Amino acid sequence: MASFDLDQPLIELVSQTSRNYWTLRHAFEGTQIFGGIGSGKTSGSGRMISLKFLKAGFGGLILTVKPDEKDMWQEFCQIAGRSQDLAIIEPGGRHTFNVLDYESKSHNQQHAITENIVEVLKTVIRAGEEKSSGKNDDPFWETALDMLIFNVIDLCKLSKGKLSILDMYNIVQTIPKSMDELRAENVEVKAFQIAFETARQNVTAQIDKWFASLPLSIQEKLQENDALFEEQLFGAIPDARLLKFLDQFFFDNFIGLSEKTRSIIDFTFSGFLFRLLREPVYSLFFKNASTITPEDCLNGKIILINLPVKLYHKVGRDCQILFKYVWQRAMEKRNVHHNGRPVFLWADEAQNFIHEHDPDFQATARSSRVATVYISQNLPNYYASMGGQKAEYKVKSFMGTLATKIFHANADIETNKYASDLIGEAFFEDRSDSLTVSKDFSRTRSRSLLVDKLMRPEEFVKFRTGGPLNNFRVEGVLHKQGDMVLNGQNHVKMVFNQQFIPS
């Protein structure tokens, strides 16, 4: 395995008086690029950083919003000599990733499998919910949804021996609305009842086999003491304990919920599963065996999910968040001492792919050697995406985990003020002359120190945006946390070439 120097320069920062570098170490601390429409954020700094990553041997994950991003990255990989490493998950393509199989094989313990899959599904569901209503801030809804997902997954495993999105959907859709419906005669037996009866038969078979294996004296003792029998049974057969929990949840709690409460929980989960059953998503992520996994990025693969949000809308967004979260967890598990290859996570229009675990992931991304690059037009995009109470504080807190910021031309007041405040203030010498003409002529000169912004918000509106009129040059300001960039400052104004090709 090739070694990677964390202080390897990626971008050279040069002025007339000093020289500095943006290195692998800085890349692992995260990068946020801001710029208005047509500012050159993707074709300027985005192009340069992506090509630098590719030339340095990074593996990576690329999420897509616009239909032309696949072509752009194919061009980048060709320029960098990495075309063979680009693996595209797309309709009609050669690569698929089975999420449920992957998560089921990631852990040996049955509980860990359920916990893992619940966390993945819940993360995607919560990322796609409208948070402005405040529903997500109520712990009842989160707990109720968690319990439904947990128990449906466990029932599916207990009855079928494996997980299937279709089976889970059918079970959720056919849970009786009331106990009267459950007890009604001459009613078609549906998926939920079939699954529960099958699970009961499977567990009963395990119990009979276990009980028959016991000495007669112990059998007689257990038959005389129900509490002891249950204690021994649950210790010997975990599925028996699980079946009891399923029985309590569905028959004692869930079926008896009020219609309004029940419908909200049902539609949240079943609506999500329904979208996953639609093609091409079902074939790409839930039906066929995996031809590629997140760990392939540690061997240099660059995985691009070509389900652009502009074409596939919510289902494209959900599937990319799902893969992103699974990928992030895989990167966190790796041992960098055994495999130190740098990897990148790339998202243009990144506000589409933010989920609740991103701040925690970004806080440890440096030790996992993951270089996150998020590109967005402005801060309000993130406010609208994160939503809920205190959205501004959530976004500003998350921005703090991305140590490098690049600001391009922007007409958004909020983002320009944020950039100006981040760059900070300094003392400036203010000179003034006064001239008095009366009986005597007099002139006075004075000097004083004033505190003012190093870059005022209105300056960002004036940056060059590339294209033929600007000789394909894009202006931006790079701000780096912690290390001085140039001349004792944490920021530097730069010019990016839209036709940049790395040497």
Secondary structure, 3 states (H helix, E strand, C coil): CCCCCCCCEEEEEECCCCEEEEEHHHHCCCEEEECCCCCCCHHHHHHHHHHHHHHCCCEEEEECCCCCHHHHHHHHHHHCCCHHHEEEECCCCCCCCCHHHHHHHCCCCHHHHHHHHHHHHHHHHHHHCCHHHCHHHCHHHHHHHHHHHHHHHHHHHHHHCCCCHHHHHHHHHCCCCCHHHHHCCCCCCCHHHHHHHHHHHHHHHHHHHHHHCCCHHHHHHHHCCHHHHHHHHHHHCHHHHHHHHHHHHHHHHHCCCCHHHHHHHHHHHHHHHHHHCCCCHHHHHHHCCCCCCHHHHHHCCEEEECCCHHHHHHHHHHHHHHHHHHHHHHHHHCCCCCCCCCEEEEEECHHHHCCCCHHHHHHHHHHHCEEEEEEECCHHHHHHHHCCCCHHHHHHHHHCCCCEEEEECCCCHHHHHHHHHHHCEEEEEEEEEEEEECCCEEEEEEEEEEEEECCCHHHHHHCCECCHHHCCEEEEEEEECCCCCECCECEEEEEEECCCCCC
